[in-house]
C-alpha cells in the first residue's frame, strides 16, 4: 500500500479496491496496518495500547511480586 500511497492514491480508496479484488485478505479488510483506513484499530490509534495493555502490566507486576515472595 505504501507504494501506491506515495504515488498519490488515497489509502481508503486503495483498501476498497484491494478488498473488491483478489487482494482481499484479513489484514486489508479488518485490521489494516495503514493508519486512518479503518477506525478503532491500533494503526488508527498510533499503535498505542489501551485498557488491555494496562491490565496485562498490572497482572504481570502482581505475578512477579508473588514469585519474588517465594524466594525470600
Secondary structure, DSSP 8 states (H G I E B T S, - for coil): -HHHHHTT--HHHHHHHHHTSTT--HHHHTS-SSTTSSTTSGGGGTT---HHHHHHHHHHHHHHHHHHHHH-
